[in-house]
């Protein structure tokens, strides 16, 4: 791997961390597309993003929101269960799909979410 990639991975991680703390996003919306711009295929970028999230990287952001009363602990625990099972099935499904199908599905998902927030009152 070129030395520049190590720097880019660090920069992507930093950007994802800041945006995760601000908006609760990171892996799919920031890291995966950014790695795509580095020339890494979509499935490898997704796998690398998931690997980066194995450790509790967002704990410092969670503490700040918790101090402000902005965390629903039971809801978060239920989300963890869904994430645990969903990540398994999502990965199994994605691995079997052509790369272009995954990219287009991701793009459509992003457009739907963007429309929801851009058209919000």
SVG drawing of the C-alpha trace seen along z (x, -y; Angstrom):
<svg xmlns="http://www.w3.org/2000/svg" viewBox="-42 -24 47 38">
<polyline fill="none" stroke="black" stroke-width="0.4" points="0.0,0.0 1.4,-3.4 2.5,-5.7 -0.1,-8.3 -2.9,-5.8 -1.9,-5.7 -2.2,-9.5 -5.5,-9.3 -6.9,-6.6 -5.9,-8.8 -7.6,-11.9 -10.8,-9.9 -10.9,-8.5 -10.6,-12.0 -13.3,-13.4 -15.6,-10.5 -15.0,-11.0 -15.9,-14.7 -19.0,-14.0 -19.9,-11.1 -19.8,-13.3 -21.8,-16.0 -24.4,-13.9 -24.1,-10.3 -22.7,-9.3 -19.3,-7.9 -18.8,-4.5 -21.2,-4.2 -21.7,-7.8 -18.1,-9.1 -15.5,-6.4 -16.8,-4.1 -17.2,-6.8 -13.9,-8.4 -12.1,-5.0 -13.8,-4.7 -12.1,-8.0 -8.8,-6.3 -9.5,-3.6 -10.6,-0.9 -13.6,1.2 -16.9,0.7 -17.0,4.1 -13.5,3.8 -14.2,0.2 -17.3,1.5 -15.4,4.3 -12.6,1.9 -15.1,-0.6 -16.8,2.1 -13.4,3.3 -12.6,-0.2 -15.8,-0.4 -15.2,2.8 -13.7,0.7 -15.9,-1.7 -14.5,-4.8 -17.5,-6.9 -17.4,-6.6 -16.0,-10.2 -18.9,-11.6 -21.4,-9.5 -20.2,-10.8 -20.7,-14.4 -24.3,-13.7 -25.0,-11.7 -23.8,-14.6 -26.3,-16.8 -29.1,-14.3 -29.3,-13.4 -28.9,-9.6 -31.7,-7.1 -29.8,-4.2 -32.5,-1.5 -33.0,-2.6 -29.2,-2.4 -29.1,1.1 -31.9,2.2 -30.2,0.6 -27.0,2.6 -29.0,5.8 -30.4,4.9 -27.0,3.7 -25.4,7.0 -27.9,9.2 -28.4,6.7 -24.7,6.3 -24.4,10.1 -27.3,10.4 -26.4,7.1 -22.8,8.3 -24.0,11.7 -26.4,10.1 -23.9,7.5 -21.1,10.0 -23.3,11.8 -24.3,8.7 -22.4,7.1 -20.5,4.0 -22.6,1.7 -25.8,2.9 -24.5,2.1 -23.2,-1.3 -26.6,-2.2 -28.5,-1.0 -26.2,-3.1 -26.7,-6.1 -30.5,-5.7 -30.5,-5.4 -28.4,-8.6 -30.8,-10.5 -33.8,-9.4 -32.2,-10.5 -31.0,-13.8 -34.5,-14.6 -36.0,-13.9 -33.7,-16.4 -33.7,-19.0 -37.5,-19.1 -38.0,-19.1 -40.0,-21.9"/>
</svg>
